[in-house]
Amino acid sequence: MHNATPLPIILIAVILVILLSRKKSDPEEKRSKALSGLAKKLQLQFSPNGDFDVPKRFSFLSWLNRGIAPYAYNIFHGYYHNYSVTFFDYTFSDGKYSYYWSAYALEMKINFPDLLISHETRESRIAEALGKSHITFESAEFSRAFRVRCSDKKFAFEICHPQMMEYLLANQDLTIEVSGRAVAVLFEDWLRPEKAEHNLSRLVEIRKLLPDYLFAKN
């Protein structure tokens, strides 16, 4: 007579076999699926494929026109709150290291001067050492938090009005660029499905804070 194997041991063995045989999920594949679901929710076109043309299309934005062989992927495009938007992951290399960012761009039928609102970085310190100083504002708090560079000082003051400065001080993770035909917010991080819609909404808020009379000029 054979001894029966205790039922709990059999169950544990079955569970272990299932766990060991189950294919581990690829985090990047999981993120891509979540982003695809977000595109359906927002009713935007979505492509997970790499694309060298998107950075070229937005190359008038200095933040997307640097490094070696920049390319975009996980690309969203369409209309959000009646604005034409494109947002995506992008990566570039300096020949030694690769960098991963994400960009949210809202297109405008105008031609604005180049303006960058960023934080103090190694790049900004190098730029200042080369004589490209940032613009100082009456708000000491804002001037400490952000570095504003623009080819047109008057335009910089028109963009950074009190309501805009108040908004940016409440959203200090933003890097903003206004140039040519677009306003963009940029992050040193890839697109995160749980944050993407919020960041897109903040881009629209930035656009709404641009003074109406600037559009009448163009």
N, C-alpha and C positions, 0 to 999 in steps of 0.2 A: 504494500500500500504506500503510495506516494504522499508526501506531505503537501497540502495545498498552500500556495503562496498567498500570504495575507493580502487582502484587497487594497489596503492603503499603499503598499509597496508597488503594486501593479499600476495604480493611478499615478504615483509619483514618477515611475519609469516612463509612462506614456507622456506625461506633461514634459519631462526632460527631453524626450525624443522630438516632440513638437517644437519646443523652444530652440533646440539645437539645429533642427532642420529648417526652421523658418528663415527666409532670406532677410537679412538686415536691410532696413530702408535706407536709401541714399539721401542724406540731408538736402543736397542740392536738387534732387529730383522731387523731393517732398515740397521744397520751397517753390519750385517751378509750377507744380500742380496747384499750390495755394494761390500763386499769382495769377494763374489761368482762371481760377474761380473768381478772383477779385475782378478780373477783366469782364467776366460775364455779369457780375453784379453791377459794375459801373457802365456796362454797355460800351466798352472800348475794344478796339482791335488789339491783339496781343500776339507777339512772336518771341519764343524763347531763344531763337537762333542768333548767333553772332552776326554783326553787321558793321562793316567799316564805313559805310556811307552816312550813317546817322551822325557820328562825330564830325564828319566833313560838312554835313548840312548845317550844323550848329557851330561851325568853327569860328564864327564871329564872336562867340563867347570864349574869352581867353581861358577860362577854367577847363574848357573842352578842347583846347588847342595847344596841348603841351605833351611832352613825353614822346616816346617812340611807339608807333603803330597803335594808337588808341582805337578801341572798338567797343561797340555797344551790344548788349544782349538783354533778354527779358524786356522787350520794347512794347510799351503801351502807346496808343495813339487814338485820338478821337476828340469828341467835344464833352466838356465837363462844365456844367453851369453856363452853357453857351459860349465857352472859351475853347479855342483850339489848343489842346495840350499834348505834349509828348513827354513821357518819362521812362527811364531805363537805367539799368546797371551799365557802368563803363569801366574799363581797365586800361592802363597804359604802363609803360616801362621806362625807367631812366637808364636802361642798359645793364643795370645790376639788380634792381628790385622791381617788383610789380606792385601797382597800387590799384585799389578797388574803391570806386566811388559810385554814387548814384546822383542823377540829375532829373529835375522836374522843370520843364520849360513850357511857358505859355507864350504863344506867338501873337504878335501885334503888327498891324499894317502901318508901321511908322518907322522912323529912323532916329533913334536916340543916341546920344554920346555914350561912350564906354564908362560904366560905373561899377565898382566892386565894393561890396560891404562884407568884410571878412573879419577874422580874429587875428590876433598877433601870432605869427608863425615864423619859422626859420626863413621862409621865402619873403615874408613881409619885412623882416629885419634886414635881409640882404638888399631888398628894393630900397629901403630907406637909406642904407649905407651908400647906395648908388645915386642918391639924391632924389628919389621918387617918394617924397614925403606924403603922409596922409593928411586929410583935411580935419582940422580941429573944430568942434562945435561948442556952443555955449554950455550945453549939458556935459558936465565933467563925467558924470556916470556913463553916458553914452560913449564919450570919447575914450574912456578906459575900456569899455566892453568891446568896441568895434574899431576897425581900421577902414576908413572910407577913402578910396582913391578914384579920381575922376579927371578926365581931360578938360572938363568944364566945371569950375568951382560953383558957379551960379546954379547949374543944373543939380549938382550934389545937394545944395541947400534946398532946392525945390523938392527933391525926392525925400530928403531926410527932414521933413517937417515934424512938429511936435507929436502928432498922432502916430506917424511912422516910427519915430524913435521910441515912443511908449510901447508900441507893438513889438518892436525888435528886442527891447529890454525884457519883455515878457516871454520872448522866444529866442533865447541866446544861443541855441544850437544851430541857428540858420546862418548859412553863407549865401549871399544874394548877389546876382549880377544882372544888370540891365545893360543891354547893348543892342544896337541895330533894331532888329525886329522881334526881340524876345526879352522877357524877364524870367529869370531862373532861380531856383533854390537848389543848393548843392550840399551833399553830405559825404563825409569820409566813411562811408559804410554802404554795403549793398542794400538793395530794396528789401524791406522787411514787410511781408504781407499784412502784419498787424498794425503797421505804422503808415503804410503807403497812402491810404485814403486821407488820413489826418494831414500828412505832408502836402498832398494835393490840395486840400482845402486851405492850407496856410498859403500856398502859392496864389490861390485865387484871392485871398485876403490881401496879400501884398499888392496884387494888381489893382484891387479896388481902392487901395490907399494911394495909388499914383494920382496926382492932381488932374482933374478933368481938363484944365486949361492947357496942359502940356500936349494933349491930344488935339486940341483945337489949333495949335501952332503948326502941326504937321500936315 
